[in-house]
Structures are given as structure tokens and as C-alpha cells.
Amino acid sequence: CCTASPAPSEEQLLDMCSYLDGGENSISELGVTMEHIAASYRWLLSDSVPGAALNASLPGVRRFEDAVSVILQSPAPKTNDMATKNKTPQAGLVVVSSDPDDDEATAAAAIVVAMGRETFVGLSSGGVIMAANANDDGAERDLEPAVVDALAVIVVLSRKSLESLPQMRLIMLAMEAAAVARDKGTPTPTPATWTNSIPNDVPPLEVIPMNTPSFTFPSSAELDDIMSRVMVKDQAAAHANLKEFFKIIAISLASGAPHNVLAAQVGMATARIPRHT
């Protein structure tokens, strides 16, 4: 058992309808009662089940790897991701963005990476990278040229994505880069600090939103509030790009769905990644 948030209190276990999203209506048709759920939680949180708390000081998937290593009493595996290795990302990456403070969003993004890795590697000259694995502002800044020079940016939207400044900054950077490339009809310009160059046959980057069940699409007023909190040089252009982002048809990502459903959803995302011409 891995825990990221505080376990339900005894008071909450006695009133599970107020604790669970959707209340009893979401599960009663399956013959599952709140008493069944409460009993399951009590068992899960008992000493009968080995457990470990997720270490919030670790970035991205390393939290899960650390928890597994604690439970199995074995060394944590090394994450195969450039954002955790202080290496310069390659041009032409597929970048998968999620709210770095939301462990469920990180897990959803990791599912996208795992299920789509073979396709990503086949299409992308730089491979795939999870933005949530960047563990500080410096690492986040190191990702900026990778986003600008990406082949595609897949954005996993979750409950608090609109409150996540790192994710909102990445979305606006990706939309700005995509707009520049689209207007010029050429691959995204390479920053002066970027040492690699993209081949001429690489198409402009594609931004691909995937929404988890917990995400709620914002109203116009909520978009205005987001812009008031995200500091960018050109507020008007950023606001326009953010509105354009939410006009893109999002792909559903139900991380709790069966494997074949997830495979189909990830397949819909990979199908949107530009191919070399």
C-alpha cells in the first residue's frame, strides 16, 4: 500500500459518501456499499498490509520507485529519464506534461509514457521525457528548450492542473512555440542556447491534451484568473494561446480503465504526433 495523502479518519470511514468522489451513486449499481468500502480501507490501512508513504521530496516517478523499494526491501531502480539525470535533452523529443505535485497525475503520465514508449521512440529522434521528473526550478528551466524543440507535447490534465504554475507555464510555452512554427510554416526556431539542430524534415510541434476524469474544463473567468497568476512577458498573446489550447479536442485518459481501453486512448494520442515527410 502506497499512501500520498492522509488516510481517511475514523469519522470519514463512518461517512464514506462525503469522502469519495461521486458518493454512493457511483458504485451502488455494482452492488458495492459504503460499508464494504470502509471495511476495505480498514484492512488496507491495517498492519496486515505492508505499506510505505510516498516521499514528497522526490520528483515524479521516483516517488513510486522509492515506495516499491521500501515495500520490497530492495534498491530503487534508476529512472530512465533525462529530467532526473541532469543531461541536456535532445531535439525532437516527445514531452509528457502533468501536474508535478499530483501523484495521480504523475501515475497517469507514466502510463502514457510506458504504453506509448515504443511508438515515441520510433517517431521521435530524441525519445520521450516526463516533465514531472524535473525536481527543481533549474531542472524545469532546462526543459524549456526541449519543449520549444519538441516533436509533440502531451499534456495530462488533472484535478489541479489549472493551479499548477509549472504545468501552466509549460502549456503556454508549448502553445507559443507551436504558434510561431505554424505561422512561419517551418520547424520551431532553435534558441541560441540550444546546441542541437532539428532536421529540416521535422514538422512543427503538436500539442496534445489528455484529460483525466478529475479535470474540469475552465470557464472564461477562470482562464482570466489563471493568467493573473502566471507571470509572462506578453499577457495578451499568452491568454490567446491558452484559449487556443482549450479549443484543441482533448483525449480522455482513464487511468483506472482496463489495459485495452488505456491502449486505445494512448494510441489516439500517438496518432496525433507528426510524422516525418
Protein Blocks (a to p, Z undefined) as FASTA:
>chain_A
ZZfbdcddfklmmmmmlmpghijmlmmmnopafklmmmmmmmmmmmkbccddddfkbgcj
llmmmmmmmmnopacddddbfklnopacdehiacddddfklmklmmmmmmmmmmmmmmmm
mmpmnbpadfklpgbfklmmmmmmmmmmpmbdcddddfklmmmmklmmmmmmmmmmmmmm
mmnopacdddfklmbdcdfklccddddddddfkbccddfklmmmmmmmmccfblmlmmmm
mmmmmmpccddddfkbcfklmmmmmmmmmmmpccdZZ
